[in-house]
Amino acid sequence: MQVALSNESPDEALKTVVRLLRESSEYYDWVGIYLVKEQSLVLASYAGEAETEHVTIPIGQGICGLAAEQERTIIVPDVNKDPSYLMCFPSTRSEIVVPIKGASRVLGEIDIDSNRLSAFTLRDREMLEETASMLATYIQNQGSTPQSQESR
């Protein structure tokens, strides 16, 4: 992961990270990185079958917005049972959202959807929080946030 962050442009680095994350698990069906821009999360890069209609999410709205607002990882074992969930794909059954925390604020987040119920484990959480920490360092060192929207 660190190689992807050190050797590429910001847009390419984020594309590589989402692709590597998606390929790292058979149940990571959609992987996105959102970056904070003003009071919203903006989709910077994703790896999945299709782009979500939720390319901009107000902080505080949905699971993604809540994770950014509360600065904590949120795991939803069954999205159909969570009234906060903003549906992206009918096939999604569970979700994990991990904030990318900078020195003084949330810079963005990693959002992963799975077509399996209760897909995400403590191991997923730990690995994704470590990835988010690396991304935070990378984004802060860039001094600006990349704005790409597409990755396949």
Residue pairs with C-beta under 8 A, 6 or more apart in sequence:
1 17
1 20
1 131
1 134
2 134
4 13
4 16
4 17
4 20
5 13
5 17
5 134
5 135
5 138
8 16
9 146
10 142
10 144
10 145
10 146
11 45
11 146
11 147
11 148
13 138
13 146
14 33
14 44
14 45
14 146
14 148
14 151
15 45
15 47
15 148
15 151
17 33
17 45
17 131
17 135
18 31
18 32
18 33
18 45
18 46
18 47
18 151
19 47
19 151
21 28
21 31
21 47
21 110
21 112
21 128
21 131
22 28
22 29
22 30
22 31
22 47
22 48
24 127
25 124
27 114
27 115
27 116
27 119
28 112
28 114
29 48
29 49
29 89
29 91
29 92
29 113
29 114
29 115
30 46
30 47
30 48
30 49
30 52
30 88
30 89
30 92
30 112
30 113
31 46
31 47
31 48
31 110
31 111
31 112
32 43
32 45
32 46
32 47
32 48
32 52
32 110
32 111
32 112
33 43
33 44
33 45
33 46
33 100
33 108
33 109
33 110
33 111
33 135
34 41
34 42
34 43
34 44
34 57
34 64
34 68
34 108
34 109
34 111
35 41
35 42
35 44
35 100
35 107
35 108
35 139
35 145
35 146
35 147
36 42
36 59
36 68
36 105
36 106
36 107
36 108
36 145
37 145
39 58
39 59
40 56
40 57
40 58
40 59
41 56
41 57
41 58
41 59
41 64
41 65
41 68
41 108
41 109
42 55
42 56
42 147
43 51
43 52
43 54
43 55
43 56
43 149
44 108
44 145
44 146
44 147
44 148
44 149
45 146
45 148
45 149
45 150
45 151
46 52
46 150
46 151
47 151
47 152
48 113
49 89
50 89
51 149
51 150
52 88
52 89
53 88
54 62
54 64
54 86
54 88
55 149
57 64
57 65
57 86
58 65
59 65
59 68
59 69
60 66
60 68
60 69
61 86
62 84
62 85
62 86
63 74
63 76
63 79
63 82
63 84
63 85
63 86
63 95
63 97
64 86
64 97
64 109
64 111
66 74
66 84
66 97
67 73
67 74
67 97
67 98
67 99
67 109
68 99
68 106
68 108
68 109
71 99
71 101
71 106
72 99
73 96
73 97
73 98
73 99
73 125
73 128
73 129
74 95
74 96
74 97
75 94
75 95
75 96
75 120
75 125
76 82
76 85
76 94
76 95
76 96
77 94
77 117
77 118
77 120
78 93
78 94
78 117
78 118
79 85
79 87
79 92
79 93
79 94
79 95
80 93
85 95
88 113
89 113
91 115
92 113
92 114
92 115
93 114
93 115
93 116
93 117
93 119
94 113
94 114
94 116
94 117
94 118
94 119
94 120
95 111
95 112
95 113
95 114
95 120
96 110
96 111
96 112
96 120
96 124
96 125
96 128
97 109
97 110
97 111
97 112
98 109
98 110
98 125
98 128
98 129
98 131
98 132
99 106
99 108
99 109
99 132
100 106
100 107
100 108
100 109
100 110
100 132
100 135
100 136
100 139
101 107
101 132
101 133
101 136
102 136
102 139
102 140
103 140
107 135
107 136
107 139
107 140
107 145
108 135
108 139
108 145
109 132
110 128
110 131
110 132
110 135
112 120
112 128
114 120
139 145
